[in-house]
Amino acid sequence: MSMEAQKFSLDLPNPFAELEPLITFLRGAQAQAVEIDCSNVKVMPSRGLQLLLSAEQQWRSEGLGFAVKNIGETCRKSLTLLGLEPTRFEDEETA
């Protein structure tokens, strides 16, 4: 039985934007595949990246799909500045 991924549009217009909506979404989507849309992310703050990497690890350890999609150029630059490959989430797919 294949479940459709729960989708969330991450809105980070600046590095000081609130992450509580993402945290609330992730808490509510436990035990389900998730897809995070980053098309509204201008700058990825380090705390946002930590949250995504931690959630990805948890979801994958439970055998659930975890995808981060629509990463724009400015967001990719943020990933690079934080020590990740700019294509870090590019090949991630939901299960």
mmCIF file as gemmi writes it, N, C-alpha and C atoms, coordinates in Angstrom:
data_model
loop_
_atom_site.group_PDB
_atom_site.id
_atom_site.type_symbol
_atom_site.label_atom_id
_atom_site.label_alt_id
_atom_site.label_comp_id
_atom_site.label_asym_id
_atom_site.label_entity_id
_atom_site.label_seq_id
_atom_site.pdbx_PDB_ins_code
_atom_site.Cartn_x
_atom_site.Cartn_y
_atom_site.Cartn_z
_atom_site.occupancy
_atom_site.B_iso_or_equiv
_atom_site.pdbx_formal_charge
_atom_site.auth_seq_id
_atom_site.auth_asym_id
_atom_site.pdbx_PDB_model_num
ATOM 1 N N . MET Axp A 1 ? 0.841 -1.176 0 1 0 ? 1 A 1
ATOM 2 C CA . MET Axp A 1 ? 0 0 0 1 0 ? 1 A 1
ATOM 3 C C . MET Axp A 1 ? 0.889 1.243 0 1 0 ? 1 A 1
ATOM 4 N N . SER Axp A 2 ? 0.72 2.086 -0.984 1 0 ? 2 A 1
ATOM 5 C CA . SER Axp A 2 ? 1.529 3.299 -1.109 1 0 ? 2 A 1
ATOM 6 C C . SER Axp A 2 ? 0.729 4.493 -0.598 1 0 ? 2 A 1
ATOM 7 N N . MET Axp A 3 ? 1.339 5.225 0.316 1 0 ? 3 A 1
ATOM 8 C CA . MET Axp A 3 ? 0.707 6.42 0.865 1 0 ? 3 A 1
ATOM 9 C C . MET Axp A 3 ? 1.241 7.646 0.155 1 0 ? 3 A 1
ATOM 10 N N . GLU Axp A 4 ? 0.367 8.596 -0.077 1 0 ? 4 A 1
ATOM 11 C CA . GLU Axp A 4 ? 0.814 9.848 -0.662 1 0 ? 4 A 1
ATOM 12 C C . GLU Axp A 4 ? 1.56 10.653 0.396 1 0 ? 4 A 1
ATOM 13 N N . ALA Axp A 5 ? 2.616 11.319 -0.012 1 0 ? 5 A 1
ATOM 14 C CA . ALA Axp A 5 ? 3.425 12.119 0.911 1 0 ? 5 A 1
ATOM 15 C C . ALA Axp A 5 ? 2.636 13.323 1.411 1 0 ? 5 A 1
ATOM 16 N N . GLN Axp A 6 ? 2.842 13.645 2.673 1 0 ? 6 A 1
ATOM 17 C CA . GLN Axp A 6 ? 2.299 14.873 3.241 1 0 ? 6 A 1
ATOM 18 C C . GLN Axp A 6 ? 3.19 16.006 2.75 1 0 ? 6 A 1
ATOM 19 N N . LYS Axp A 7 ? 2.585 17.076 2.225 1 0 ? 7 A 1
ATOM 20 C CA . LYS Axp A 7 ? 3.367 18.154 1.621 1 0 ? 7 A 1
ATOM 21 C C . LYS Axp A 7 ? 3.321 19.418 2.466 1 0 ? 7 A 1
ATOM 22 N N . PHE Axp A 8 ? 4.469 20.112 2.462 1 0 ? 8 A 1
ATOM 23 C CA . PHE Axp A 8 ? 4.59 21.351 3.218 1 0 ? 8 A 1
ATOM 24 C C . PHE Axp A 8 ? 5.412 22.344 2.411 1 0 ? 8 A 1
ATOM 25 N N . SER Axp A 9 ? 4.923 23.566 2.3 1 0 ? 9 A 1
ATOM 26 C CA . SER Axp A 9 ? 5.659 24.621 1.614 1 0 ? 9 A 1
ATOM 27 C C . SER Axp A 9 ? 6.397 25.456 2.659 1 0 ? 9 A 1
ATOM 28 N N . LEU Axp A 10 ? 7.717 25.349 2.646 1 0 ? 10 A 1
ATOM 29 C CA . LEU Axp A 10 ? 8.563 26.074 3.591 1 0 ? 10 A 1
ATOM 30 C C . LEU Axp A 10 ? 8.736 27.509 3.104 1 0 ? 10 A 1
ATOM 31 N N . ASP Axp A 11 ? 8.368 28.459 3.942 1 0 ? 11 A 1
ATOM 32 C CA . ASP Axp A 11 ? 8.44 29.876 3.58 1 0 ? 11 A 1
ATOM 33 C C . ASP Axp A 11 ? 9.484 30.56 4.464 1 0 ? 11 A 1
ATOM 34 N N . LEU Axp A 12 ? 10.666 30.792 3.897 1 0 ? 12 A 1
ATOM 35 C CA . LEU Axp A 12 ? 11.749 31.459 4.618 1 0 ? 12 A 1
ATOM 36 C C . LEU Axp A 12 ? 12.256 32.633 3.782 1 0 ? 12 A 1
ATOM 37 N N . PRO Axp A 13 ? 11.604 33.784 3.9 1 0 ? 13 A 1
ATOM 38 C CA . PRO Axp A 13 ? 12.01 34.941 3.097 1 0 ? 13 A 1
ATOM 39 C C . PRO Axp A 13 ? 13.321 35.566 3.557 1 0 ? 13 A 1
ATOM 40 N N . ASN Axp A 14 ? 13.752 35.238 4.792 1 0 ? 14 A 1
ATOM 41 C CA . ASN Axp A 14 ? 15.002 35.77 5.323 1 0 ? 14 A 1
ATOM 42 C C . ASN Axp A 14 ? 15.54 34.799 6.368 1 0 ? 14 A 1
ATOM 43 N N . PRO Axp A 15 ? 16.803 34.958 6.788 1 0 ? 15 A 1
ATOM 44 C CA . PRO Axp A 15 ? 17.394 33.992 7.724 1 0 ? 15 A 1
ATOM 45 C C . PRO Axp A 15 ? 16.809 34.043 9.135 1 0 ? 15 A 1
ATOM 46 N N . PHE Axp A 16 ? 15.951 35.018 9.413 1 0 ? 16 A 1
ATOM 47 C CA . PHE Axp A 16 ? 15.366 35.145 10.751 1 0 ? 16 A 1
ATOM 48 C C . PHE Axp A 16 ? 13.91 34.697 10.794 1 0 ? 16 A 1
ATOM 49 N N . ALA Axp A 17 ? 13.425 34.124 9.7 1 0 ? 17 A 1
ATOM 50 C CA . ALA Axp A 17 ? 12.037 33.676 9.629 1 0 ? 17 A 1
ATOM 51 C C . ALA Axp A 17 ? 11.794 32.554 10.64 1 0 ? 17 A 1
ATOM 52 N N . GLU Axp A 18 ? 10.589 32.478 11.109 1 0 ? 18 A 1
ATOM 53 C CA . GLU Axp A 18 ? 10.19 31.508 12.122 1 0 ? 18 A 1
ATOM 54 C C . GLU Axp A 18 ? 10.096 30.093 11.535 1 0 ? 18 A 1
ATOM 55 N N . LEU Axp A 19 ? 10.641 29.129 12.261 1 0 ? 19 A 1
ATOM 56 C CA . LEU Axp A 19 ? 10.616 27.732 11.824 1 0 ? 19 A 1
ATOM 57 C C . LEU Axp A 19 ? 9.499 26.923 12.472 1 0 ? 19 A 1
ATOM 58 N N . GLU Axp A 20 ? 8.738 27.54 13.353 1 0 ? 20 A 1
ATOM 59 C CA . GLU Axp A 20 ? 7.682 26.815 14.069 1 0 ? 20 A 1
ATOM 60 C C . GLU Axp A 20 ? 6.672 26.126 13.135 1 0 ? 20 A 1
ATOM 61 N N . PRO Axp A 21 ? 6.27 26.746 12.018 1 0 ? 21 A 1
ATOM 62 C CA . PRO Axp A 21 ? 5.347 26.042 11.122 1 0 ? 21 A 1
ATOM 63 C C . PRO Axp A 21 ? 5.929 24.712 10.596 1 0 ? 21 A 1
ATOM 64 N N . LEU Axp A 22 ? 7.215 24.691 10.294 1 0 ? 22 A 1
ATOM 65 C CA . LEU Axp A 22 ? 7.855 23.457 9.833 1 0 ? 22 A 1
ATOM 66 C C . LEU Axp A 22 ? 7.89 22.426 10.961 1 0 ? 22 A 1
ATOM 67 N N . ILE Axp A 23 ? 8.24 22.86 12.156 1 0 ? 23 A 1
ATOM 68 C CA . ILE Axp A 23 ? 8.286 21.948 13.303 1 0 ? 23 A 1
ATOM 69 C C . ILE Axp A 23 ? 6.908 21.342 13.551 1 0 ? 23 A 1
ATOM 70 N N . THR Axp A 24 ? 5.883 22.162 13.524 1 0 ? 24 A 1
ATOM 71 C CA . THR Axp A 24 ? 4.508 21.689 13.725 1 0 ? 24 A 1
ATOM 72 C C . THR Axp A 24 ? 4.116 20.686 12.651 1 0 ? 24 A 1
ATOM 73 N N . PHE Axp A 25 ? 4.455 20.993 11.396 1 0 ? 25 A 1
ATOM 74 C CA . PHE Axp A 25 ? 4.156 20.069 10.304 1 0 ? 25 A 1
ATOM 75 C C . PHE Axp A 25 ? 4.831 18.721 10.521 1 0 ? 25 A 1
ATOM 76 N N . LEU Axp A 26 ? 6.127 18.735 10.839 1 0 ? 26 A 1
ATOM 77 C CA . LEU Axp A 26 ? 6.872 17.491 11.015 1 0 ? 26 A 1
ATOM 78 C C . LEU Axp A 26 ? 6.32 16.672 12.176 1 0 ? 26 A 1
ATOM 79 N N . ARG Axp A 27 ? 5.949 17.315 13.248 1 0 ? 27 A 1
ATOM 80 C CA . ARG Axp A 27 ? 5.346 16.588 14.377 1 0 ? 27 A 1
ATOM 81 C C . ARG Axp A 27 ? 4.038 15.921 13.967 1 0 ? 27 A 1
ATOM 82 N N . GLY Axp A 28 ? 3.256 16.61 13.168 1 0 ? 28 A 1
ATOM 83 C CA . GLY Axp A 28 ? 1.967 16.072 12.744 1 0 ? 28 A 1
ATOM 84 C C . GLY Axp A 28 ? 2.066 15.026 11.651 1 0 ? 28 A 1
ATOM 85 N N . ALA Axp A 29 ? 3.202 14.965 10.978 1 0 ? 29 A 1
ATOM 86 C CA . ALA Axp A 29 ? 3.363 14.04 9.845 1 0 ? 29 A 1
ATOM 87 C C . ALA Axp A 29 ? 4.186 12.813 10.203 1 0 ? 29 A 1
ATOM 88 N N . GLN Axp A 30 ? 4.451 12.593 11.478 1 0 ? 30 A 1
ATOM 89 C CA . GLN Axp A 30 ? 5.233 11.424 11.87 1 0 ? 30 A 1
ATOM 90 C C . GLN Axp A 30 ? 4.541 10.166 11.38 1 0 ? 30 A 1
ATOM 91 N N . ALA Axp A 31 ? 5.345 9.193 10.97 1 0 ? 31 A 1
ATOM 92 C CA . ALA Axp A 31 ? 4.891 7.904 10.451 1 0 ? 31 A 1
ATOM 93 C C . ALA Axp A 31 ? 4.287 8.026 9.046 1 0 ? 31 A 1
ATOM 94 N N . GLN Axp A 32 ? 4.547 9.132 8.363 1 0 ? 32 A 1
ATOM 95 C CA . GLN Axp A 32 ? 4.075 9.336 6.993 1 0 ? 32 A 1
ATOM 96 C C . GLN Axp A 32 ? 5.219 9.891 6.151 1 0 ? 32 A 1
ATOM 97 N N . ALA Axp A 33 ? 5.204 9.585 4.868 1 0 ? 33 A 1
ATOM 98 C CA . ALA Axp A 33 ? 6.179 10.186 3.957 1 0 ? 33 A 1
ATOM 99 C C . ALA Axp A 33 ? 5.91 11.683 3.875 1 0 ? 33 A 1
ATOM 100 N N . VAL Axp A 34 ? 6.981 12.464 3.738 1 0 ? 34 A 1
ATOM 101 C CA . VAL Axp A 34 ? 6.819 13.915 3.649 1 0 ? 34 A 1
ATOM 102 C C . VAL Axp A 34 ? 7.593 14.475 2.463 1 0 ? 34 A 1
ATOM 103 N N . GLU Axp A 35 ? 7.108 15.623 1.998 1 0 ? 35 A 1
ATOM 104 C CA . GLU Axp A 35 ? 7.761 16.354 0.918 1 0 ? 35 A 1
ATOM 105 C C . GLU Axp A 35 ? 7.777 17.825 1.311 1 0 ? 35 A 1
ATOM 106 N N . ILE Axp A 36 ? 8.978 18.385 1.403 1 0 ? 36 A 1
ATOM 107 C CA . ILE Axp A 36 ? 9.146 19.788 1.77 1 0 ? 36 A 1
ATOM 108 C C . ILE Axp A 36 ? 9.462 20.58 0.503 1 0 ? 36 A 1
ATOM 109 N N . ASP Axp A 37 ? 8.617 21.554 0.192 1 0 ? 37 A 1
ATOM 110 C CA . ASP Axp A 37 ? 8.798 22.404 -0.984 1 0 ? 37 A 1
ATOM 111 C C . ASP Axp A 37 ? 9.55 23.664 -0.553 1 0 ? 37 A 1
ATOM 112 N N . CYS Axp A 38 ? 10.722 23.882 -1.127 1 0 ? 38 A 1
ATOM 113 C CA . CYS Axp A 38 ? 11.571 25.027 -0.753 1 0 ? 38 A 1
ATOM 114 C C . CYS Axp A 38 ? 11.524 26.157 -1.773 1 0 ? 38 A 1
ATOM 115 N N . SER Axp A 39 ? 10.514 26.209 -2.606 1 0 ? 39 A 1
ATOM 116 C CA . SER Axp A 39 ? 10.471 27.26 -3.626 1 0 ? 39 A 1
ATOM 117 C C . SER Axp A 39 ? 10.344 28.658 -3.013 1 0 ? 39 A 1
ATOM 118 N N . ASN Axp A 40 ? 9.885 28.777 -1.76 1 0 ? 40 A 1
ATOM 119 C CA . ASN Axp A 40 ? 9.768 30.084 -1.097 1 0 ? 40 A 1
ATOM 120 C C . ASN Axp A 40 ? 10.899 30.334 -0.109 1 0 ? 40 A 1
ATOM 121 N N . VAL Axp A 41 ? 11.997 29.594 -0.241 1 0 ? 41 A 1
ATOM 122 C CA . VAL Axp A 41 ? 13.145 29.777 0.648 1 0 ? 41 A 1
ATOM 123 C C . VAL Axp A 41 ? 14.178 30.639 -0.07 1 0 ? 41 A 1
ATOM 124 N N . LYS Axp A 42 ? 14.446 31.788 0.492 1 0 ? 42 A 1
ATOM 125 C CA . LYS Axp A 42 ? 15.464 32.669 -0.086 1 0 ? 42 A 1
ATOM 126 C C . LYS Axp A 42 ? 16.829 32.366 0.512 1 0 ? 42 A 1
ATOM 127 N N . VAL Axp A 43 ? 16.879 32.19 1.833 1 0 ? 43 A 1
ATOM 128 C CA . VAL Axp A 43 ? 18.114 31.871 2.542 1 0 ? 43 A 1
ATOM 129 C C . VAL Axp A 43 ? 17.792 30.766 3.548 1 0 ? 43 A 1
ATOM 130 N N . MET Axp A 44 ? 18.591 29.699 3.525 1 0 ? 44 A 1
ATOM 131 C CA . MET Axp A 44 ? 18.382 28.611 4.472 1 0 ? 44 A 1
ATOM 132 C C . MET Axp A 44 ? 19.236 28.871 5.715 1 0 ? 44 A 1
ATOM 133 N N . PRO Axp A 45 ? 18.607 29.197 6.847 1 0 ? 45 A 1
ATOM 134 C CA . PRO Axp A 45 ? 19.385 29.414 8.059 1 0 ? 45 A 1
ATOM 135 C C . PRO Axp A 45 ? 19.938 28.085 8.578 1 0 ? 45 A 1
ATOM 136 N N . SER Axp A 46 ? 21.032 28.156 9.329 1 0 ? 46 A 1
ATOM 137 C CA . SER Axp A 46 ? 21.647 26.926 9.829 1 0 ? 46 A 1
ATOM 138 C C . SER Axp A 46 ? 20.686 26.119 10.681 1 0 ? 46 A 1
ATOM 139 N N . ARG Axp A 47 ? 19.842 26.773 11.458 1 0 ? 47 A 1
ATOM 140 C CA . ARG Axp A 47 ? 18.89 26.032 12.29 1 0 ? 47 A 1
ATOM 141 C C . ARG Axp A 47 ? 17.834 25.331 11.429 1 0 ? 47 A 1
ATOM 142 N N . GLY Axp A 48 ? 17.491 25.905 10.301 1 0 ? 48 A 1
ATOM 143 C CA . GLY Axp A 48 ? 16.553 25.258 9.377 1 0 ? 48 A 1
ATOM 144 C C . GLY Axp A 48 ? 17.177 24.034 8.741 1 0 ? 48 A 1
ATOM 145 N N . LEU Axp A 49 ? 18.432 24.164 8.357 1 0 ? 49 A 1
ATOM 146 C CA . LEU Axp A 49 ? 19.14 23.032 7.773 1 0 ? 49 A 1
ATOM 147 C C . LEU Axp A 49 ? 19.293 21.908 8.793 1 0 ? 49 A 1
ATOM 148 N N . GLN Axp A 50 ? 19.623 22.249 10.031 1 0 ? 50 A 1
ATOM 149 C CA . GLN Axp A 50 ? 19.725 21.241 11.087 1 0 ? 50 A 1
ATOM 150 C C . GLN Axp A 50 ? 18.42 20.495 11.243 1 0 ? 50 A 1
ATOM 151 N N . LEU Axp A 51 ? 17.329 21.216 11.226 1 0 ? 51 A 1
ATOM 152 C CA . LEU Axp A 51 ? 16.01 20.616 11.37 1 0 ? 51 A 1
ATOM 153 C C . LEU Axp A 51 ? 15.713 19.658 10.213 1 0 ? 51 A 1
ATOM 154 N N . LEU Axp A 52 ? 16 20.09 8.987 1 0 ? 52 A 1
ATOM 155 C CA . LEU Axp A 52 ? 15.752 19.231 7.824 1 0 ? 52 A 1
ATOM 156 C C . LEU Axp A 52 ? 16.63 17.978 7.848 1 0 ? 52 A 1
ATOM 157 N N . LEU Axp A 53 ? 17.901 18.125 8.186 1 0 ? 53 A 1
ATOM 158 C CA . LEU Axp A 53 ? 18.804 16.972 8.216 1 0 ? 53 A 1
ATOM 159 C C . LEU Axp A 53 ? 18.418 15.986 9.319 1 0 ? 53 A 1
ATOM 160 N N . SER Axp A 54 ? 18.015 16.508 10.465 1 0 ? 54 A 1
ATOM 161 C CA . SER Axp A 54 ? 17.59 15.655 11.568 1 0 ? 54 A 1
ATOM 162 C C . SER Axp A 54 ? 16.307 14.903 11.213 1 0 ? 54 A 1
ATOM 163 N N . ALA Axp A 55 ? 15.356 15.626 10.633 1 0 ? 55 A 1
ATOM 164 C CA . ALA Axp A 55 ? 14.091 14.992 10.228 1 0 ? 55 A 1
ATOM 165 C C . ALA Axp A 55 ? 14.35 13.942 9.154 1 0 ? 55 A 1
ATOM 166 N N . GLU Axp A 56 ? 15.209 14.272 8.196 1 0 ? 56 A 1
ATOM 167 C CA . GLU Axp A 56 ? 15.529 13.314 7.134 1 0 ? 56 A 1
ATOM 168 C C . GLU Axp A 56 ? 16.086 12.019 7.736 1 0 ? 56 A 1
ATOM 169 N N . GLN Axp A 57 ? 16.996 12.158 8.681 1 0 ? 57 A 1
ATOM 170 C CA . GLN Axp A 57 ? 17.591 10.98 9.314 1 0 ? 57 A 1
ATOM 171 C C . GLN Axp A 57 ? 16.522 10.149 10.031 1 0 ? 57 A 1
ATOM 172 N N . GLN Axp A 58 ? 15.644 10.812 10.75 1 0 ? 58 A 1
ATOM 173 C CA . GLN Axp A 58 ? 14.587 10.1 11.467 1 0 ? 58 A 1
ATOM 174 C C . GLN Axp A 58 ? 13.644 9.387 10.503 1 0 ? 58 A 1
ATOM 175 N N . TRP Axp A 59 ? 13.194 10.094 9.479 1 0 ? 59 A 1
ATOM 176 C CA . TRP Axp A 59 ? 12.253 9.493 8.529 1 0 ? 59 A 1
ATOM 177 C C . TRP Axp A 59 ? 12.896 8.286 7.841 1 0 ? 59 A 1
ATOM 178 N N . ARG Axp A 60 ? 14.126 8.445 7.392 1 0 ? 60 A 1
ATOM 179 C CA . ARG Axp A 60 ? 14.809 7.355 6.688 1 0 ? 60 A 1
ATOM 180 C C . ARG Axp A 60 ? 15.044 6.156 7.618 1 0 ? 60 A 1
ATOM 181 N N . SER Axp A 61 ? 15.368 6.405 8.89 1 0 ? 61 A 1
ATOM 182 C CA . SER Axp A 61 ? 15.586 5.3 9.827 1 0 ? 61 A 1
ATOM 183 C C . SER Axp A 61 ? 14.303 4.509 10.059 1 0 ? 61 A 1
ATOM 184 N N . GLU Axp A 62 ? 13.165 5.149 9.829 1 0 ? 62 A 1
ATOM 185 C CA . GLU Axp A 62 ? 11.871 4.484 9.969 1 0 ? 62 A 1
ATOM 186 C C . GLU Axp A 62 ? 11.368 3.934 8.639 1 0 ? 62 A 1
ATOM 187 N N . GLY Axp A 63 ? 12.195 4.055 7.592 1 0 ? 63 A 1
ATOM 188 C CA . GLY Axp A 63 ? 11.822 3.537 6.284 1 0 ? 63 A 1
ATOM 189 C C . GLY Axp A 63 ? 10.749 4.355 5.578 1 0 ? 63 A 1
ATOM 190 N N . LEU Axp A 64 ? 10.655 5.626 5.926 1 0 ? 64 A 1
ATOM 191 C CA . LEU Axp A 64 ? 9.647 6.504 5.337 1 0 ? 64 A 1
ATOM 192 C C . LEU Axp A 64 ? 10.283 7.446 4.32 1 0 ? 64 A 1
ATOM 193 N N . GLY Axp A 65 ? 9.509 7.865 3.354 1 0 ? 65 A 1
ATOM 194 C CA . GLY Axp A 65 ? 9.99 8.797 2.343 1 0 ? 65 A 1
ATOM 195 C C . GLY Axp A 65 ? 10.176 10.195 2.911 1 0 ? 65 A 1
ATOM 196 N N . PHE Axp A 66 ? 11.246 10.842 2.48 1 0 ? 66 A 1
ATOM 197 C CA . PHE Axp A 66 ? 11.531 12.216 2.889 1 0 ? 66 A 1
ATOM 198 C C . PHE Axp A 66 ? 12.152 12.918 1.697 1 0 ? 66 A 1
ATOM 199 N N . ALA Axp A 67 ? 11.508 13.967 1.202 1 0 ? 67 A 1
ATOM 200 C CA . ALA Axp A 67 ? 12.029 14.687 0.041 1 0 ? 67 A 1
ATOM 201 C C . ALA Axp A 67 ? 12.021 16.189 0.296 1 0 ? 67 A 1
ATOM 202 N N . VAL Axp A 68 ? 13.055 16.847 -0.206 1 0 ? 68 A 1
ATOM 203 C CA . VAL Axp A 68 ? 13.145 18.302 -0.18 1 0 ? 68 A 1
ATOM 204 C C . VAL Axp A 68 ? 13.237 18.716 -1.642 1 0 ? 68 A 1
ATOM 205 N N . LYS Axp A 69 ? 12.274 19.491 -2.111 1 0 ? 69 A 1
ATOM 206 C CA . LYS Axp A 69 ? 12.165 19.802 -3.539 1 0 ? 69 A 1
ATOM 207 C C . LYS Axp A 69 ? 12.172 21.305 -3.797 1 0 ? 69 A 1
ATOM 208 N N . ASN Axp A 70 ? 12.37 21.638 -5.062 1 0 ? 70 A 1
ATOM 209 C CA . ASN Axp A 70 ? 12.292 23.024 -5.555 1 0 ? 70 A 1
ATOM 210 C C . ASN Axp A 70 ? 13.248 23.964 -4.818 1 0 ? 70 A 1
ATOM 211 N N . ILE Axp A 71 ? 14.487 23.534 -4.722 1 0 ? 71 A 1
ATOM 212 C CA . ILE Axp A 71 ? 15.504 24.35 -4.056 1 0 ? 71 A 1
ATOM 213 C C . ILE Axp A 71 ? 16.06 25.342 -5.073 1 0 ? 71 A 1
ATOM 214 N N . GLY Axp A 72 ? 15.87 26.631 -4.793 1 0 ? 72 A 1
ATOM 215 C CA . GLY Axp A 72 ? 16.326 27.68 -5.699 1 0 ? 72 A 1
ATOM 216 C C . GLY Axp A 72 ? 17.808 27.974 -5.551 1 0 ? 72 A 1
ATOM 217 N N . GLU Axp A 73 ? 18.311 28.793 -6.438 1 0 ? 73 A 1
ATOM 218 C CA . GLU Axp A 73 ? 19.745 29.113 -6.478 1 0 ? 73 A 1
ATOM 219 C C . GLU Axp A 73 ? 20.24 29.781 -5.197 1 0 ? 73 A 1
ATOM 220 N N . THR Axp A 74 ? 19.483 30.724 -4.647 1 0 ? 74 A 1
ATOM 221 C CA . THR Axp A 74 ? 19.936 31.385 -3.422 1 0 ? 74 A 1
ATOM 222 C C . THR Axp A 74 ? 19.935 30.411 -2.248 1 0 ? 74 A 1
ATOM 223 N N . CYS Axp A 75 ? 18.987 29.503 -2.222 1 0 ? 75 A 1
ATOM 224 C CA . CYS Axp A 75 ? 18.963 28.49 -1.171 1 0 ? 75 A 1
ATOM 225 C C . CYS Axp A 75 ? 20.154 27.543 -1.327 1 0 ? 75 A 1
ATOM 226 N N . ARG Axp A 76 ? 20.496 27.185 -2.563 1 0 ? 76 A 1
ATOM 227 C CA . ARG Axp A 76 ? 21.661 26.324 -2.816 1 0 ? 76 A 1
ATOM 228 C C . ARG Axp A 76 ? 22.954 26.989 -2.323 1 0 ? 76 A 1
ATOM 229 N N . LYS Axp A 77 ? 23.046 28.296 -2.514 1 0 ? 77 A 1
ATOM 230 C CA . LYS Axp A 77 ? 24.221 29.019 -2.026 1 0 ? 77 A 1
ATOM 231 C C . LYS Axp A 77 ? 24.299 28.931 -0.504 1 0 ? 77 A 1
ATOM 232 N N . SER Axp A 78 ? 23.163 29.006 0.156 1 0 ? 78 A 1
ATOM 233 C CA . SER Axp A 78 ? 23.128 28.863 1.613 1 0 ? 78 A 1
ATOM 234 C C . SER Axp A 78 ? 23.624 27.487 2.029 1 0 ? 78 A 1
ATOM 235 N N . LEU Axp A 79 ? 23.202 26.441 1.317 1 0 ? 79 A 1
ATOM 236 C CA . LEU Axp A 79 ? 23.653 25.086 1.634 1 0 ? 79 A 1
ATOM 237 C C . LEU Axp A 79 ? 25.172 24.991 1.521 1 0 ? 79 A 1
ATOM 238 N N . THR Axp A 80 ? 25.716 25.591 0.465 1 0 ? 80 A 1
ATOM 239 C CA . THR Axp A 80 ? 27.167 25.579 0.262 1 0 ? 80 A 1
ATOM 240 C C . THR Axp A 80 ? 27.881 26.304 1.4 1 0 ? 80 A 1
ATOM 241 N N . LEU Axp A 81 ? 27.372 27.47 1.783 1 0 ? 81 A 1
ATOM 242 C CA . LEU Axp A 81 ? 27.972 28.229 2.882 1 0 ? 81 A 1
ATOM 243 C C . LEU Axp A 81 ? 27.926 27.46 4.204 1 0 ? 81 A 1
ATOM 244 N N . LEU Axp A 82 ? 26.929 26.577 4.34 1 0 ? 82 A 1
ATOM 245 C CA . LEU Axp A 82 ? 26.787 25.789 5.566 1 0 ? 82 A 1
ATOM 246 C C . LEU Axp A 82 ? 27.527 24.455 5.48 1 0 ? 82 A 1
ATOM 247 N N . GLY Axp A 83 ? 28.287 24.257 4.385 1 0 ? 83 A 1
ATOM 248 C CA . GLY Axp A 83 ? 29.152 23.085 4.297 1 0 ? 83 A 1
ATOM 249 C C . GLY Axp A 83 ? 28.589 21.885 3.577 1 0 ? 83 A 1
ATOM 250 N N . LEU Axp A 84 ? 27.448 22.029 2.906 1 0 ? 84 A 1
ATOM 251 C CA . LEU Axp A 84 ? 26.86 20.918 2.16 1 0 ? 84 A 1
ATOM 252 C C . LEU Axp A 84 ? 27.023 21.137 0.661 1 0 ? 84 A 1
ATOM 253 N N . GLU Axp A 85 ? 26.948 20.052 -0.062 1 0 ? 85 A 1
ATOM 254 C CA . GLU Axp A 85 ? 26.924 20.162 -1.52 1 0 ? 85 A 1
ATOM 255 C C . GLU Axp A 85 ? 25.638 20.882 -1.915 1 0 ? 85 A 1
ATOM 256 N N . PRO Axp A 86 ? 25.68 21.749 -2.906 1 0 ? 86 A 1
ATOM 257 C CA . PRO Axp A 86 ? 24.473 22.467 -3.3 1 0 ? 86 A 1
ATOM 258 C C . PRO Axp A 86 ? 23.396 21.535 -3.858 1 0 ? 86 A 1
ATOM 259 N N . THR Axp A 87 ? 23.785 20.33 -4.232 1 0 ? 87 A 1
ATOM 260 C CA . THR Axp A 87 ? 22.833 19.353 -4.756 1 0 ? 87 A 1
ATOM 261 C C . THR Axp A 87 ? 22.438 18.323 -3.691 1 0 ? 87 A 1
ATOM 262 N N . ARG Axp A 88 ? 22.678 18.617 -2.438 1 0 ? 88 A 1
ATOM 263 C CA . ARG Axp A 88 ? 22.481 17.677 -1.329 1 0 ? 88 A 1
ATOM 264 C C . ARG Axp A 88 ? 21.137 16.96 -1.365 1 0 ? 88 A 1
ATOM 265 N N . PHE Axp A 89 ? 20.06 17.654 -1.597 1 0 ? 89 A 1
ATOM 266 C CA . PHE Axp A 89 ? 18.728 17.047 -1.562 1 0 ? 89 A 1
ATOM 267 C C . PHE Axp A 89 ? 18.197 16.708 -2.955 1 0 ? 89 A 1
ATOM 268 N N . GLU Axp A 90 ? 18.992 16.944 -3.981 1 0 ? 90 A 1
ATOM 269 C CA . GLU Axp A 90 ? 18.498 16.828 -5.344 1 0 ? 90 A 1
ATOM 270 C C . GLU Axp A 90 ? 17.973 15.447 -5.718 1 0 ? 90 A 1
ATOM 271 N N . ASP Axp A 91 ? 18.64 14.387 -5.244 1 0 ? 91 A 1
ATOM 272 C CA . ASP Axp A 91 ? 18.213 13.044 -5.648 1 0 ? 91 A 1
ATOM 273 C C . ASP Axp A 91 ? 17.309 12.378 -4.628 1 0 ? 91 A 1
ATOM 274 N N . GLU Axp A 92 ? 16.815 13.145 -3.654 1 0 ? 92 A 1
ATOM 275 C CA . GLU Axp A 92 ? 15.932 12.572 -2.64 1 0 ? 92 A 1
ATOM 276 C C . GLU Axp A 92 ? 14.539 12.391 -3.22 1 0 ? 92 A 1
ATOM 277 N N . GLU Axp A 93 ? 13.965 11.264 -2.967 1 0 ? 93 A 1
ATOM 278 C CA . GLU Axp A 93 ? 12.607 10.972 -3.44 1 0 ? 93 A 1
ATOM 279 C C . GLU Axp A 93 ? 11.793 10.417 -2.299 1 0 ? 93 A 1
ATOM 280 N N . THR Axp A 94 ? 10.495 10.648 -2.328 1 0 ? 94 A 1
ATOM 281 C CA . THR Axp A 94 ? 9.616 10.039 -1.344 1 0 ? 94 A 1
ATOM 282 C C . THR Axp A 94 ? 9.429 8.576 -1.689 1 0 ? 94 A 1
ATOM 283 N N . ALA Axp A 95 ? 9.184 7.777 -0.684 1 0 ? 95 A 1
ATOM 284 C CA . ALA Axp A 95 ? 9.012 6.33 -0.896 1 0 ? 95 A 1
ATOM 285 C C . ALA Axp A 95 ? 7.573 6.044 -1.288 1 0 ? 95 A 1
